[in-house]
Amino acid sequence: MVEKQFFRRWPQNASAEYISARQKLLEAEMSLRDQIETVAAQRRALPPGASMPTYSFEEGPRSLDQDQPYTKTTLQQLSEGRSLVIYHLMFAEDEDEACPSCSMWIDGFNGVADHLDQQITFVVIAKAPLQKLRSWARVRGWDKIRLLSCFGTTFNADMNLEHPDWMPGLKQAPGISVFRKDGDAVRHVYSAPPEFTPHEGRAMDLLCPVWNLLDIVPEGHGEWNPSNSYIGKALSK
């Protein structure tokens, strides 16, 4: 058996107590890495999912500087050619701002959109009317991702993200879903809401760099949650 050789992860003057504790932590980190890879393999090996109905979403120009024309885009069109990943933005039709946490996540997705586009089709879909969605996108600077509205459709309700059974008080819930074209059908592959159960959260946190970075500092993220209040752009009218 080949003995593992670990790189030094501490300054030259680290104490023996620190080095011992860090080595134990390293073993735990490697076990976590292996578990993440095992779970990812299980996720990829899921059997074919449900065949999806035909949904039609409203979409505007790729440039946020323009508001027209609005066009209709179907789930089948979005799924053409490669895997489709949808972030379900928590943004109800009677609200003027999206969920602060969701918005933080999409800030990150927007930053890596060019990289995602090399492998997958990534879109954001919200129940809010398209005009409201695009107005909020201008506030946040979401200029690299596709934004679609499912207003007037049952899409979010069918995906258990509208008054969801895991939190009935929510008008719209966040989540992430994967779909894949299978012949003429679009099949559901995978979905995850932000909670494993009503009392066990962090179900999607591996997809968020903010939470992962805060997890490596002594303070953790504690009770902190993102807010829309410190975004330094004037609200678009």
C-alpha positions in Angstrom: 0.0 0.0 0.0 1.4 3.4 -1.0 1.7 5.8 1.9 -0.1 9.1 1.3 2.1 12.1 1.1 0.5 15.3 2.2 1.6 18.8 1.3 2.3 21.2 4.1 -0.7 23.4 4.8 0.6 25.7 7.5 3.4 28.2 8.2 6.9 27.0 9.3 6.2 27.9 12.9 3.0 26.0 13.3 2.6 24.2 16.6 2.5 20.4 16.9 -1.0 20.7 18.2 -2.2 22.6 15.2 -0.4 20.3 12.7 -2.0 17.2 14.3 -5.5 18.7 14.2 -5.0 19.9 10.6 -4.0 16.5 9.5 -7.1 15.0 11.0 -9.2 17.7 9.3 -7.4 16.9 6.0 -8.5 13.2 6.3 -12.1 14.4 6.9 -11.9 16.8 3.9 -10.7 14.0 1.6 -13.5 11.7 2.9 -16.0 14.5 2.1 -14.5 14.8 -1.4 -14.9 11.1 -2.0 -18.5 11.2 -0.7 -19.3 14.1 -3.0 -17.9 12.2 -6.0 -19.9 9.1 -5.0 -23.1 11.1 -4.7 -22.4 12.8 -8.0 -22.1 9.4 -9.7 -25.4 8.2 -8.2 -27.0 11.4 -9.5 -25.7 10.8 -13.0 -26.9 7.2 -12.8 -30.6 8.0 -12.1 -33.1 6.2 -14.3 -35.0 8.2 -17.0 -37.2 10.7 -15.4 -40.7 11.8 -16.2 -41.6 13.0 -19.6 -42.4 16.7 -19.4 -45.5 18.5 -20.8 -45.0 21.3 -23.3 -44.4 24.6 -21.5 -44.0 27.9 -23.2 -42.1 30.7 -21.5 -41.7 34.4 -22.3 -38.2 35.7 -23.1 -36.9 39.1 -24.1 -33.8 40.2 -26.1 -30.4 39.0 -24.8 -29.4 42.7 -24.2 -31.0 44.2 -21.1 -30.9 47.6 -22.8 -33.8 46.5 -24.9 -37.3 45.5 -23.7 -38.8 44.3 -27.0 -39.5 42.1 -28.7 -40.8 39.4 -26.3 -40.8 35.9 -27.8 -42.1 32.5 -26.7 -39.6 29.8 -25.9 -40.6 26.2 -25.2 -39.0 23.7 -22.8 -38.4 21.6 -25.8 -36.4 24.4 -27.5 -34.4 25.0 -24.4 -33.5 21.3 -24.1 -32.3 21.0 -27.7 -28.8 19.4 -28.0 -27.5 19.2 -24.4 -28.5 19.2 -20.8 -30.7 22.1 -19.6 -30.2 23.5 -16.1 -32.9 25.8 -14.7 -32.6 27.9 -11.7 -36.1 28.6 -10.3 -35.8 32.2 -9.1 -38.0 32.9 -6.0 -39.8 35.9 -7.4 -43.6 36.0 -7.2 -45.8 37.9 -9.7 -46.9 40.5 -7.2 -43.4 41.3 -5.9 -40.9 44.0 -7.2 -37.7 42.3 -6.0 -36.5 38.8 -6.1 -35.4 36.8 -3.1 -32.0 38.2 -1.8 -30.5 34.7 -1.4 -31.6 33.6 -4.9 -30.3 36.9 -6.3 -26.9 36.3 -4.7 -26.7 32.9 -6.3 -27.6 34.3 -9.7 -24.9 37.0 -9.3 -22.5 34.1 -9.2 -24.0 32.2 -12.0 -23.9 35.3 -14.2 -20.2 35.7 -13.5 -19.4 32.2 -14.8 -22.1 32.1 -17.6 -19.5 32.0 -20.4 -18.0 28.9 -18.9 -21.3 27.2 -18.3 -22.3 27.9 -21.9 -19.4 25.6 -23.1 -21.2 22.5 -21.7 -24.8 23.2 -20.8 -27.8 25.4 -21.4 -28.3 27.4 -18.2 -31.4 29.6 -17.8 -33.2 31.4 -14.9 -37.0 31.1 -14.8 -39.3 33.1 -12.5 -43.0 33.4 -12.1 -42.8 37.2 -12.1 -43.8 38.8 -15.3 -41.0 39.3 -17.7 -40.9 43.1 -17.4 -40.4 42.8 -13.6 -37.7 40.1 -14.1 -35.8 42.1 -16.6 -36.0 45.2 -14.5 -34.5 43.3 -11.5 -31.8 41.9 -13.8 -30.8 45.4 -14.7 -30.4 46.2 -11.0 -28.2 43.2 -10.4 -26.3 43.4 -13.7 -27.4 40.0 -15.0 -26.2 40.6 -18.5 -24.9 37.1 -19.4 -27.7 34.7 -18.5 -31.0 33.9 -20.2 -34.0 35.1 -18.2 -37.5 33.6 -18.8 -40.9 34.1 -17.2 -43.3 31.3 -16.5 -46.0 33.7 -15.7 -49.4 32.3 -16.6 -48.2 28.7 -16.7 -48.4 25.8 -14.2 -44.6 25.1 -14.5 -43.6 26.1 -11.0 -46.7 24.5 -9.5 -46.0 21.3 -11.4 -42.4 21.3 -10.1 -43.7 21.7 -6.5 -42.2 25.2 -6.3 -45.4 27.2 -6.0 -46.9 26.9 -2.5 -44.7 23.9 -2.1 -45.7 21.1 0.3 -42.4 21.4 2.1 -43.2 25.1 2.9 -46.8 25.9 2.0 -46.5 29.5 3.1 -44.2 30.3 0.2 -45.8 31.8 -2.9 -42.8 30.9 -4.9 -39.9 28.7 -3.9 -36.3 28.4 -5.2 -34.8 25.4 -6.6 -32.6 24.0 -9.4 -33.7 21.4 -12.0 -32.0 19.5 -14.8 -33.8 18.3 -18.0 -32.5 16.3 -21.0 -34.0 15.7 -24.4 -34.8 12.1 -25.2 -36.0 11.7 -28.7 -39.0 13.9 -29.1 -39.6 14.0 -25.3 -38.0 16.2 -22.7 -37.3 14.2 -19.5 -36.8 15.5 -16.0 -33.4 14.4 -14.7 -32.9 16.0 -11.3 -34.3 18.6 -9.0 -33.3 20.0 -5.6 -35.0 22.6 -3.4 -32.9 24.4 -0.7 -34.0 22.0 2.0 -33.7 18.3 2.4 -36.6 18.3 4.8 -38.6 21.2 6.4 -36.0 21.3 9.1 -32.8 20.3 7.3 -31.4 23.0 5.0 -28.3 23.5 2.9 -29.5 21.1 0.2 -28.2 23.2 -2.6 -25.3 25.0 -0.9 -22.5 23.2 -2.9 -23.6 25.3 -5.9 -23.0 28.6 -4.0 -19.4 29.9 -3.7 -20.4 32.4 -1.0 -21.5 29.8 1.5 -18.5 27.6 0.8 -16.1 30.4 1.3 -17.8 31.4 4.6 -17.5 27.8 5.7 -13.6 28.0 5.7 -13.4 31.0 8.1 -13.7 30.8 11.9 -16.9 32.8 12.0 -18.7 30.6 9.5 -21.8 32.3 8.1 -23.7 32.1 11.4 -27.0 33.9 11.2 -25.9 36.1 8.3 -28.1 36.1 5.2 -27.7 38.2 2.0 -29.8 41.3 1.5 -30.8 43.3 -1.5 -30.1 46.5 0.5 -26.3 46.7 -0.2 -26.5 46.3 -4.0 -24.9 49.5 -5.2 -27.1 50.2 -8.2 -30.1 52.4 -8.4 -33.3 50.5 -8.9 -34.4 50.5 -12.5 -37.9 51.9 -13.2 
